[in-house]
């Protein structure tokens, strides 16, 4: 929402949404699920891995609201799961510690680039600028 200028990053609704995502959709690695997988919400059996695009979006959102250290920590954890040539799949299985889903996945690499840019050109409440670069 703040990336497109709908609400400022320091709006309590934005911060509350980010915290709800961390509380309700984060895996044990701190990566993010697309949606709760318990209870058969998607009609498919079993669980799915953490969705890497959502995890990069969380790191980006944390940077945007000024929680840069937390954003960098998540970003570094995400970078650490790349394969030997730096590629990412669609998802990460936190139990088996491996990439799963479509591979390689551009939908994981685009937010990687966006978050890297945000972290090298920090924005957020402390800079006075709460919009996307």
C-alpha positions in Angstrom: 0.0 0.0 0.0 2.7 2.6 0.8 4.7 1.5 -2.3 2.0 2.8 -4.5 1.3 5.9 -2.4 -2.1 4.8 -1.1 -1.1 5.3 2.5 2.1 6.5 4.1 4.5 3.9 5.5 4.1 5.2 9.0 0.3 4.9 9.0 -0.7 2.6 11.9 -2.8 0.5 9.5 0.2 -0.2 7.4 2.3 -1.1 10.4 -0.5 -3.2 11.8 -0.8 -5.1 8.6 2.9 -5.9 8.4 2.9 -7.1 12.0 -0.2 -9.3 11.3 1.6 -10.9 8.4 4.6 -11.6 10.6 2.4 -13.0 13.3 0.0 -15.1 11.2 1.9 -16.0 8.0 5.5 -16.3 9.0 7.2 -19.7 9.1 9.8 -20.8 11.6 12.4 -19.2 9.3 10.6 -15.9 9.3 9.7 -16.4 5.6 6.1 -15.8 4.6 3.3 -18.1 3.4 0.9 -16.9 0.7 -2.0 -17.9 2.9 -2.6 -20.2 5.9 -2.2 -23.7 4.7 -3.8 -25.5 7.6 -7.5 -26.4 7.2 -7.5 -27.0 3.5 -8.1 -23.4 2.5 -6.8 -24.0 -1.1 -8.6 -27.4 -1.5 -5.2 -29.2 -1.9 -3.8 -31.8 0.4 -0.8 -31.0 2.5 1.2 -27.8 3.1 3.1 -25.6 0.7 6.4 -23.9 1.3 7.0 -20.3 2.1 6.4 -18.1 -0.9 9.7 -16.3 -1.6 8.1 -13.3 -3.4 6.0 -12.6 -0.2 9.1 -13.0 1.9 11.0 -10.4 -0.1 7.9 -8.1 0.0 8.0 -8.4 3.8 11.6 -7.4 3.9 10.8 -4.5 1.6 7.9 -3.4 3.7 10.0 -3.6 6.9 12.6 -1.3 5.3 9.9 1.1 4.2 8.5 1.5 7.7 12.0 2.1 9.0 12.8 -1.3 10.5 15.9 -1.6 8.3 17.9 -3.9 10.5 15.1 -6.4 10.6 14.6 -6.0 6.8 18.3 -6.6 6.2 18.3 -9.7 8.4 15.4 -11.2 6.5 16.9 -10.2 3.2 20.2 -11.9 4.1 18.4 -15.1 5.2 16.6 -15.1 1.8 19.9 -14.6 -0.1 21.4 -17.5 1.9 18.9 -20.1 0.4 19.9 -19.4 -3.3 21.5 -22.2 -5.1 25.2 -22.3 -6.2 24.5 -20.0 -9.2 22.3 -17.6 -7.2 18.9 -18.8 -8.5 15.7 -19.2 -6.5 12.6 -21.3 -6.8 9.1 -20.2 -6.1 9.0 -21.5 -2.5 11.1 -22.6 0.4 10.3 -25.7 2.4 11.3 -24.7 6.0 11.1 -28.3 7.3 13.3 -29.9 4.6 15.4 -26.7 4.1 15.2 -26.8 0.3 13.7 -24.9 -2.5 10.5 -26.2 -4.0 8.0 -25.3 -6.7 8.8 -23.7 -10.1 12.5 -23.3 -10.7 14.0 -20.9 -11.5 11.2 -18.4 -10.7 11.3 -14.9 -12.0 8.6 -14.0 -9.5 11.2 -14.6 -6.8 14.0 -12.7 -8.5 12.1 -9.4 -9.2 11.3 -8.7 -5.6 14.9 -9.7 -4.7 16.0 -6.8 -6.9 13.4 -4.4 -5.6 14.3 -5.2 -2.0 18.1 -4.8 -2.7 17.4 -1.4 -4.2 15.3 -0.4 -1.2 18.0 -1.5 1.2 20.7 0.3 -0.7 18.7 3.5 -1.0 16.7 3.4 2.2 13.4 5.1 2.4 10.9 5.3 5.2 9.8 7.5 8.0 13.3 8.5 9.0 14.1 9.8 5.5 10.9 11.7 5.2 10.1 9.8 1.9 7.6 6.9 2.2 7.1 6.1 -1.5 8.8 3.5 -3.7 12.0 4.4 -5.5 
